[in-house]
Amino acid sequence: MNAHFERLLPNGQEWFSPKEVAALIGKTDQFVRDCFQNQKILGHTANGRIGARHEKRHRYQIHRDGVLLYLLRTANYEPQDFLSQMGELIRRRSPEEKQMLRRLLD
């Protein structure tokens, strides 16, 4: 099942910002930060100081595995269900559409 979701993430990238994770899962970066703080998305945080007043700023880093765990936990389907439903959609296509799909798959 992990391989199914692994394909949704960019190849070669191990660490993601909240903004990048948000784009991957179709949510806002604030949603991702909230999930991070509630431990629904796992990762690391680093504290730093910015500005003249030296306010603290948190920098969130989310490992690829943290994104995959979130996707696994929140999926309301199994990969085989997804493929089965895709198969049903394809079977309902016209002969011309099926031919076009075959060309795209090759």
C-alpha positions as CSV (number, residue, x, y, z in Angstrom):
1,M,0.0,0.0,0.0
2,N,2.9,2.3,0.7
3,A,4.1,2.1,-2.9
4,H,0.7,3.4,-4.0
5,F,1.1,6.7,-2.1
6,E,4.9,6.9,-2.7
7,R,4.1,7.7,-6.4
8,L,2.3,10.8,-5.3
9,L,5.5,12.4,-3.9
10,P,8.3,13.9,-6.0
11,N,11.2,11.6,-6.6
12,G,14.4,12.3,-4.7
13,Q,12.9,14.8,-2.2
14,E,13.2,13.7,1.4
15,W,12.2,16.8,3.3
16,F,9.2,19.1,2.7
17,S,8.0,22.4,4.0
18,P,4.4,22.9,5.2
19,K,3.7,24.7,2.0
20,E,5.0,21.8,-0.1
21,V,3.0,19.3,1.9
22,A,-0.1,21.4,1.5
23,A,0.3,21.4,-2.2
24,L,0.7,17.6,-2.2
25,I,-2.3,16.9,-0.1
26,G,-4.6,19.7,-1.4
27,K,-4.8,21.6,1.9
28,T,-3.5,25.0,3.1
29,D,-0.1,25.4,4.8
30,Q,-1.9,26.5,7.9
31,F,-3.8,23.2,7.9
32,V,-0.4,21.4,7.7
33,R,1.1,23.4,10.5
34,D,-2.0,22.7,12.7
35,C,-1.7,18.9,11.9
36,F,2.0,19.1,12.7
37,Q,1.3,20.7,16.1
38,N,-1.4,18.1,16.8
39,Q,1.0,15.3,15.7
40,K,-1.3,14.2,12.8
41,I,1.7,14.9,10.5
42,L,5.0,14.0,12.0
43,G,8.3,15.9,11.4
44,H,10.9,18.1,13.0
45,T,10.8,21.7,14.2
46,A,13.7,24.1,14.6
47,N,13.5,27.4,16.5
48,G,15.2,30.5,15.4
49,R,15.1,34.2,16.1
50,I,14.1,36.8,13.5
51,G,13.7,40.6,13.4
52,A,14.9,43.3,15.7
53,R,12.8,42.1,18.6
54,H,14.1,38.6,18.3
55,E,10.8,36.9,18.1
56,K,10.9,33.2,18.0
57,R,10.1,31.5,14.7
58,H,9.4,27.9,14.2
59,R,10.5,26.1,11.1
60,Y,8.8,22.9,10.3
61,Q,10.4,20.1,8.4
62,I,8.3,17.1,7.4
63,H,10.1,14.0,6.2
64,R,8.7,12.0,3.3
65,D,7.7,9.2,5.7
66,G,5.6,11.7,7.7
67,V,3.7,12.7,4.5
68,L,3.2,9.0,3.6
69,L,1.9,8.2,7.1
70,Y,-0.6,11.0,6.8
71,L,-1.8,9.8,3.4
72,L,-2.0,6.2,4.7
73,R,-4.0,7.2,7.8
74,T,-6.4,9.5,6.0
75,A,-7.2,7.4,2.9
76,N,-10.7,6.2,2.8
77,Y,-9.9,3.5,0.2
78,E,-7.5,0.6,-0.3
79,P,-5.3,0.8,-3.5
80,Q,-7.0,-2.2,-4.9
81,D,-10.4,-0.5,-4.5
82,F,-9.0,2.5,-6.4
83,L,-7.8,0.3,-9.2
84,S,-11.0,-1.6,-9.4
85,Q,-13.0,1.7,-9.7
86,M,-10.6,3.0,-12.3
87,G,-11.2,-0.3,-14.2
88,E,-14.9,0.3,-14.1
89,L,-14.5,3.8,-15.4
90,I,-12.3,2.6,-18.3
91,R,-14.7,-0.2,-19.2
92,R,-17.5,2.4,-19.6
93,R,-15.5,4.4,-22.1
94,S,-16.3,4.4,-25.8
95,P,-14.1,2.3,-28.2
96,E,-12.4,5.5,-29.4
97,E,-11.6,6.6,-25.9
98,K,-10.2,3.2,-25.0
99,Q,-8.0,3.4,-28.0
100,M,-6.8,6.8,-27.0
101,L,-6.1,5.5,-23.5
102,R,-4.1,2.6,-24.9
103,R,-1.9,5.0,-26.8
104,L,-1.4,7.1,-23.7
105,L,-0.4,4.1,-21.6
106,D,2.2,2.9,-24.2
